[in-house]
Amino acid sequence: MMHLLFHREAGAVRAAALRIAGEDRVWTFAQLAGTDVPGVCRAELEVGDATLGWTPAAFRDLMQRLLTD
């Protein structure tokens, strides 16, 4: 497990995550937490069997969607 920091409000990342889950059936993060830095949130990245086959490009694309959708 590690923490990822997103330079985006938690509500916007959560909304993007729910859209991705509904459209692509990919669940990203169960919880997002605020930080002491305005406009930055964090999430815990957990890796399991379902994600071990992802390529770095697929992971990057998913993270990009969380930041821009």
N, CA, C and O of each residue as an XYZ file, in Angstrom:
276
protein
N       0.834     -1.167      0.000
C       0.000      0.000      0.000
C       0.882      1.235      0.000
O       1.941      1.268      0.628
N       0.420      2.249     -0.720
C       1.074      3.550     -0.687
C       0.019      4.621     -0.899
O      -1.087      4.330     -1.353
N       0.358      5.848     -0.574
C      -0.562      6.964     -0.769
C      -0.258      7.663     -2.076
O       0.899      7.865     -2.444
N      -1.326      8.027     -2.768
C      -1.229      8.851     -3.966
C      -1.818     10.208     -3.642
O      -2.861     10.300     -2.996
N      -1.162     11.249     -4.084
C      -1.675     12.609     -3.909
C      -2.196     13.108     -5.246
O      -1.526     12.996     -6.273
N      -3.401     13.660     -5.217
C      -4.029     14.214     -6.410
C      -4.168     15.715     -6.251
O      -4.675     16.187     -5.233
N      -3.731     16.457     -7.228
C      -3.885     17.909     -7.202
C      -5.259     18.252     -7.770
O      -5.394     18.855     -8.834
N      -6.273     17.837     -7.007
C      -7.667     18.058     -7.370
C      -8.502     17.850     -6.111
O      -8.137     17.060     -5.241
N      -9.616     18.559     -6.018
C     -10.502     18.408     -4.861
C     -11.021     16.977     -4.775
O     -11.272     16.336     -5.795
N     -11.180     16.484     -3.550
C     -11.620     15.108     -3.333
C     -12.968     14.832     -3.993
O     -13.172     13.750     -4.543
N     -13.885     15.785     -3.948
C     -15.199     15.591     -4.552
C     -15.130     15.376     -6.052
O     -15.880     14.569     -6.601
N     -14.242     16.087     -6.713
C     -14.094     15.932     -8.160
C     -13.463     14.583     -8.506
O     -13.867     13.943     -9.477
N     -12.484     14.152     -7.725
C     -11.874     12.839     -7.962
C     -12.897     11.738     -7.680
O     -12.974     10.758     -8.421
N     -13.674     11.895     -6.622
C     -14.707     10.908     -6.283
C     -15.737     10.805     -7.409
O     -16.138      9.702     -7.779
N     -16.163     11.937     -7.951
C     -17.134     11.929     -9.045
C     -16.556     11.236    -10.277
O     -17.250     10.457    -10.931
N     -15.304     11.510    -10.593
C     -14.657     10.849    -11.728
C     -14.540      9.355    -11.483
O     -14.754      8.558    -12.397
N     -14.202      8.969    -10.263
C     -14.071      7.544     -9.922
C     -15.404      6.822    -10.089
O     -15.440      5.697    -10.588
N     -16.489      7.454     -9.679
C     -17.809      6.831     -9.817
C     -18.219      6.712    -11.289
O     -18.830      5.720    -11.688
N     -17.879      7.730    -12.098
C     -18.154      7.648    -13.542
C     -17.382      6.491    -14.165
O     -17.937      5.716    -14.944
N     -16.106      6.379    -13.823
C     -15.269      5.309    -14.367
C     -15.807      3.946    -13.937
O     -15.842      3.012    -14.738
N     -16.223      3.832    -12.686
C     -16.777      2.569    -12.197
C     -18.035      2.190    -12.975
O     -18.223      1.030    -13.340
N     -18.887      3.168    -13.223
C     -20.115      2.903    -13.945
C     -19.898      2.591    -15.411
O     -20.552      1.710    -15.968
N     -18.981      3.311    -16.037
C     -18.739      3.147    -17.467
C     -17.851      1.948    -17.784
O     -18.135      1.191    -18.713
N     -16.783      1.775    -17.018
C     -15.759      0.775    -17.355
C     -15.717     -0.406    -16.392
O     -14.967     -1.360    -16.600
N     -16.542     -0.335    -15.315
C     -16.548     -1.403    -14.309
C     -15.170     -1.585    -13.670
O     -14.751     -2.706    -13.383
N     -14.473     -0.471    -13.453
C     -13.172     -0.463    -12.773
C     -13.337      0.376    -11.509
O     -13.628      1.570    -11.579
N     -13.147     -0.260    -10.352
C     -13.239      0.458     -9.083
C     -11.855      0.954     -8.714
O     -10.900      0.177     -8.681
N     -11.744      2.231     -8.438
C     -10.435      2.804     -8.139
C     -10.211      2.923     -6.632
O      -9.431      2.157     -6.065
N     -10.881      3.869     -5.977
C     -10.601      4.127     -4.572
C     -11.881      4.153     -3.755
O     -12.860      4.792     -4.140
N     -11.869      3.463     -2.635
C     -13.029      3.456     -1.743
C     -13.124      4.761     -0.967
O     -14.223      5.241     -0.691
N     -11.979      5.337     -0.612
C     -11.984      6.567      0.170
C     -10.935      7.533     -0.346
O      -9.834      7.146     -0.738
N     -11.307      8.786     -0.332
C     -10.376      9.872     -0.616
C     -10.355     10.763      0.617
O     -11.389     10.979      1.249
N      -9.217     11.263      0.949
C      -9.084     12.111      2.139
C      -8.475     13.451      1.747
O      -7.649     13.535      0.839
N      -8.890     14.471      2.435
C      -8.283     15.769      2.237
C      -6.879     15.794      2.830
O      -6.481     14.887      3.562
N      -6.157     16.823      2.509
C      -4.822     17.034      3.065
C      -4.770     18.440      3.653
O      -5.757     19.174      3.611
N      -3.636     18.804      4.191
C      -3.464     20.162      4.708
C      -3.260     21.173      3.585
O      -3.250     22.379      3.830
N      -3.098     20.691      2.366
C      -2.875     21.560      1.212
C      -4.200     21.740      0.472
O      -4.788     20.755      0.027
N      -4.676     22.963      0.332
C      -5.934     23.189     -0.385
C      -5.858     22.645     -1.817
O      -4.857     22.828     -2.509
N      -6.927     21.978     -2.245
C      -6.990     21.467     -3.605
C      -6.247     20.169     -3.831
O      -6.130     19.712     -4.968
N      -5.739     19.564     -2.760
C      -5.002     18.302     -2.875
C      -5.691     17.262     -1.990
O      -6.000     17.527     -0.828
N      -5.927     16.075     -2.557
C      -6.483     14.974     -1.779
C      -5.567     13.766     -1.916
O      -4.652     13.747     -2.739
N      -5.834     12.760     -1.089
C      -4.995     11.566     -1.146
C      -5.865     10.326     -1.115
O      -7.001     10.343     -0.640
N      -5.296      9.251     -1.634
C      -5.960      7.955     -1.631
C      -4.913      6.887     -1.390
O      -3.730      7.077     -1.674
N      -5.367      5.755     -0.860
C      -4.474      4.619     -0.670
C      -4.519      3.739     -1.906
O      -5.595      3.365     -2.372
N      -3.360      3.413     -2.431
C      -3.261      2.514     -3.575
C      -2.954      1.120     -3.046
O      -1.919      0.885     -2.423
N      -3.870      0.214     -3.308
C      -3.680     -1.185     -2.928
C      -3.607     -2.000     -4.208
O      -4.393     -1.785     -5.131
N      -2.671     -2.928     -4.267
C      -2.491     -3.754     -5.453
C      -2.842     -5.192     -5.109
O      -2.408     -5.728     -4.089
N      -3.624     -5.799     -5.968
C      -4.016     -7.191     -5.783
C      -4.024     -7.913     -7.114
O      -3.513     -7.404     -8.111
N      -4.597     -9.084     -7.126
C      -4.608     -9.917     -8.330
C      -5.184     -9.195     -9.540
O      -4.672     -9.343    -10.650
N      -6.244     -8.416     -9.339
C      -6.908     -7.755    -10.459
C      -6.028     -6.696    -11.126
O      -6.182     -6.431    -12.318
N      -5.116     -6.093    -10.378
C      -4.307     -5.014    -10.947
C      -2.897     -5.441    -11.348
O      -2.187     -4.672    -11.996
N      -2.488     -6.619    -10.987
C      -1.118     -7.040    -11.297
C      -0.862     -7.149    -12.794
O       0.286     -7.056    -13.228
N      -1.906     -7.345    -13.586
C      -1.734     -7.462    -15.027
C      -1.779     -6.134    -15.770
O      -1.599     -6.102    -16.987
N      -2.016     -5.038    -15.055
C      -2.081     -3.739    -15.715
C      -0.700     -3.322    -16.208
O       0.315     -3.603    -15.572
N      -0.684     -2.659    -17.333
C       0.559     -2.077    -17.828
C       0.736     -0.700    -17.191
O      -0.238     -0.109    -16.725
N       1.944     -0.191    -17.166
C       2.131      1.177    -16.667
C       1.282      2.184    -17.444
O       0.762      3.135    -16.860
N       1.141      1.985    -18.738
C       0.347      2.913    -19.551
C      -1.128      2.875    -19.149
O      -1.779      3.918    -19.094
N      -1.657      1.689    -18.868
C      -3.056      1.577    -18.457
C      -3.280      2.266    -17.110
O      -4.295      2.935    -16.918
N      -2.340      2.106    -16.178
C      -2.439      2.768    -14.882
C      -2.372      4.276    -15.058
O      -3.170      5.007    -14.471
N      -1.427      4.745    -15.861
C      -1.290      6.185    -16.113
C      -2.565      6.756    -16.711
O      -3.018      7.825    -16.300
N      -3.152      6.053    -17.682
C      -4.374      6.532    -18.316
C      -5.531      6.624    -17.319
O      -6.310      7.576    -17.359
N      -5.640      5.654    -16.442
C      -6.696      5.673    -15.427
C      -6.496      6.844    -14.470
O      -7.458      7.541    -14.144
N      -5.281      7.071    -14.019
C      -5.004      8.193    -13.119
C      -5.273      9.524    -13.816
O      -5.786     10.457    -13.198
N      -4.933      9.611    -15.086
C      -5.189     10.828    -15.863
C      -6.692     11.114    -15.939
O      -7.120     12.263    -15.835
N      -7.476     10.068    -16.119
C      -8.934     10.231    -16.165
C      -9.464     10.737    -14.819
O     -10.384     11.553    -14.786
N      -8.897     10.266    -13.725
C      -9.332     10.748    -12.413
C      -9.056     12.238    -12.247
O      -9.768     12.935    -11.523
N      -8.025     12.714    -12.919
C      -7.658     14.128    -12.797
C      -8.377     15.030    -13.784
O      -8.428     16.244    -13.589
N      -8.938     14.451    -14.848
C      -9.507     15.303    -15.898
C     -10.969     15.055    -16.203
O     -11.614     15.924    -16.790
N     -11.524     13.908    -15.832
C     -12.943     13.627    -16.142
C     -13.847     14.507    -15.317
O     -15.069     14.420    -15.435
